[in-house]
Amino acid sequence: MTGALSVLFGRLGPDALPFYSWVAFGGAVVTVAGGLGFLILVTWLRQWRALWTGWLTTVDHKRIGIMYIVLALVMLVRGFVDAIMMRLQQAMAYDSGGYLPPEHFEQIFSSHGTIMIFFMAMPFMAGLMNFVVPLQIGARDVAFPTMNAISFWLTAAGAGLMLISLVIGRFSTAGWTGYPPYSGVEFTPGVGVDYWIWSILISGVGTTMSGINFIVTIFRKRAPGMRLMLMPMFVWTALCSSILIIFAFPALTVATAMLALDRTLGLHFFTNEDGGNLMNYMNLFWIWGHPEVYILILPAFGIFSEVVATFSSKRLFGYPSLVYATACIAVLSFTVWLHHFFTMGAGANVNAVFGIATMVIAVPTGVKVFDWLFTMFRGRVRFEPPMLFTIGFMCLFVIGGASGVLLAIPPVNYATHNTTFLVAHFHNMIIPGVLFGYLAGYIYWFPKAFGFRLDRRWGARAFWLWLVGFLLAFMPLYPLGLMGMPRRMETYGNPDWQPLLIIAFVGAVLILFGILSLAMQLWVSVRDRAALADTTGDPWDGRTLEWSMPSPPPAWNFDNVPVVSTRDAFHAAKASGQPVRTEPDDTPILVPRNTVVGPLIGFAGFCVGFGAIWYMWWLALAGLILGVATLIVRSFFDDTEDEVDPNLGARTA
Amino acid sequence: MTGPIAEAEAELMWRAFWLMMIIIIPVIILTLVVAWRYRASGGKGDYQPDWDHSRALEVVLWGIPFAMIAVLATIVWNQTHRLDPYKPLPGADPLRVQAIALDWKWLFIYPDEGIGTVNELALPAGRPVTFHITSEVAMNSFMIPALGGQIYAMAGMETKLNLLSNDVGETEGRNMQFTGDGFSDQTFRVLSLSESDFEGWTEKVRQSDATLDVATFAEISKPSIAAPVSYYASVPDGFFASRIAHFIGSEHSHSGGTQDQ
């Protein structure tokens, strides 16, 4: 009987429930209540059919983009709860245990990093790219719409595993980087690290497919006449980011798969014994990990470029410089991974070469900052919320860049590595750099997606709270790091650290109000949507093609495909007093039909992950078969598109 | 308590910091000034909506960060070689100390004195020290913040770190790399002693009843949090090397291999 049970449930048992601490139990209750609340709400509003046909089975890049961003915002809240819990623990934990037991604190810092990188920033970026890129290049959809849906659902499956780890079992304690041998079974048995591995493995496959999709889309689906050097800056950054994805993500997939083999089958890639070597993991991980930060930040740079030109009512200064700088950064990002472990004991030549290579990235990045500065120069700057986030970014990002150059000096790195100085540095890049960029993009393109603008005052409040909150939360971590405080401390005995940690907690509280302001902004704007309506499709006096169409655009985007002969094609058309030029085109407009392939493969991926985590091998196998069978069956479908007439709406071909 | 390595690392950091501030402070000020001066509502200054290129300006914009990085790169090359943690420090013959990271404590072996300690490290002030570092468990990172930067401790591998304490005093060293529940408390006392006090300290350790052998090592290898200081009057020859070698050998168990050594 127990044999049958163990085949059925693997190592899943009653002890997997979160009754080991009140905080964990509370987290589980909130997660379950959130999920149930959503289901009840949809049922109560009788929206299941609308949800299914309008969203869950859609292959429309705009709707997939919106779903990515909804996922990102939900995960932002979850990741932020982790963050403020850590800040509270460290503010309290001088000479005491604080309120979190060590194991729980460890799960929180591991899930915070994993969520914010993989399930907040990545989906946010993918969502913005999905929504914006086809509109900016004059395309009717991405190159592979069904694959696009599969990418989203695999990301959602990974996020689902992340969330369910709060309710069933425990999450990893090995940090978001999962360094072996600590992340091996010898030091961390149990399911935590497996949750981490499988959630990023499965979502990583989706991300890799997104990269392929966007490279093909940008190379093959541009409007007639849009040469590469006429593309909007955001498209350039999306292209470079996608190229980085397809080169970098396989390294992560391989590294985590090898770690899974070590843990599950007892292999020895990264173990202490039997010839394993942890440095192989660290090299692979950072060959992905360093490009990853540019995967995240290049599209943010693209958003800042769009925003700064639009809200300065001026052409982007130094467009060719910005393109070359972006490409330089993309190439250089693969040459610096070793700076994440200068302290492994490499020789001075190796460390110096990687230190200098790292600093070289500061050159094209510095050029970008100057180009944005000179875009505002002799412009007419409007302080709408996206522009506030952009100006805030420019001021804070250079500080993070400076601390990055300091960390790139190997002897300085020996003293600051693994300290809160490092934590301050990468948050200084990722919050003002990546997140401010994505929030600017979210507010900037929101009217295009929904037909009404977001409230300006709540947007400005959110910005100031994020700005001051960021400064208070992270500036103290620089001096703390110089005082020798390691990252990931559950308790400490140094009284000098506590005042700075209390300031950092206050900063986290301000960021909490920043997030609440964003929620208020959404609420107020939905309430006042009639007053905030965007009737022209061009609420910001925009410059690129997406503003030439109605808000929200029809499913097929463009009734007639535009013809492009200049940068800022829409602005040029407005200046000449003509509509955007189009080519007469008699070929029918084809719109890909909804399909259940995306959700099915996402579900299959979830089953593979959940089965592998709990050793429920029948489930993993069933998931694998379901996924492969879905793909095979789908490949026999020839008729996957509907023909539409812009004047009549959709009809079957 | 200070050391020339920590001082040099800090001095280098501040030098690079102020160098960069030459550019960064003007950039921040310019950003705010330009945004305000050219604001749409009531701003001053020209409006040239199509001005997007200036060859001279582009050269300057690439040139400024390039020049800055060229200066910094020269500094990095020289200082990385000067402050190479593997480079023995000038002066007297360095004291050799072998450090083994355990869960969650540090075992120190003084091979030339033939003694060992847990969680207490005594150093003669003014005499260079060469640490030979390894780990028996997950990857640790060995650091004495007051004396200078860190280096990883990895099982089956040996890393080195050269440090020097200028003056007599006491400070704390620790593991900087997260390794689990006992990580926060994985610190050790560092005593920087005069030459004669150091002699006295080694004598005190030699008076200890305990010796380090296979049985005691198996005992202290068991995970424990905030382990008390303990002294070992003698340590077998080649003990440190054997702890590294056993990870590379072919016959051993998977549980850390402490029982068969």
Interface residues (C-beta under 8 A of the other chain):
Chain A: P102 E103 E106 T173 G175 Y179 P180 P181 Y182 E186 F187 T188 N272 E273 G275 L278 M279 S312 S313 K314 R315 L316 F317 G318 Y319 S321 F341 T343 M344 G345 G347 A348 N349 N351 A352 G355 I356 M359 V360 A362 V363 T365 G366 V367 V369 F370 D371 L373 F374 T375 M376 F377 R378 G379 R380 V381 R382 F383 I391 M394 C395 V398 I399 G401 A402 V405 L406 A408 I409 P410 P411 V412 N413 Y414 A415 T416 H417 N418 T419 L482 M483 G484 P486 R487 R488 M489 E490 T491 Y492
Chain B: A6 A8 E9 A10 L12 M13 A16 F17 M20 M21 I23 I24 V27 I28 L30 T31 L32 V34 A35 Y38 R39 A40 S41 G43 G45 D46 Y47 Q48 P49 D50 W51 D52 H53 L57 E58 L61 W62 I64 P65 F66 M68 I69 L72 A73 I75 V76 W77 Q79 T80 H81 R82 L83 D84 P85 Y86 K87 V137 A138 M139 S141 M143 P145 A146 G148 G149 Q150 I151 Y152 M154 A155 G156 M157 T159 K160 R174 N175 M176 Q177 F178 T179 G180 D181 G182 F183 S184 D185 F247 I248 H252 H254 S255 G256 G257
